Amino acid sequence: MSARTLLISDPQMVRHDPGAGHPESPNRLARILEVFQKAPVAGTEMRPARKATHQELSLAHDPGHVARLSDLTGAAARLDPDTAISPGS
């Protein structure tokens, strides 16, 4: 059986803008998705994202961190020196 790679994405993800100069940018992601749709990579499947539950998020993150991020919905904030969120994040 060959290995498969699953790519999960949602149009909302291109609204995440951590700011000028950051390697994550809406344009970069939009271009990656555009190229992937035009020329899919063998062994890769693309599926739409779904909203994660608080329980699922708490499997990977401290519940306090999950709550803090929920409180920042729709805001711009810097979580650490390399991680920023925007109103669209």
Secondary structure by P-SEA (a helix, b strand, c coil): cbbbbbbbbccccccccccccccccaaaaaaaaaaaaacccccbbbbbbccccaaaaaacccaaaaaaaaaaccbbbbccccccccccc
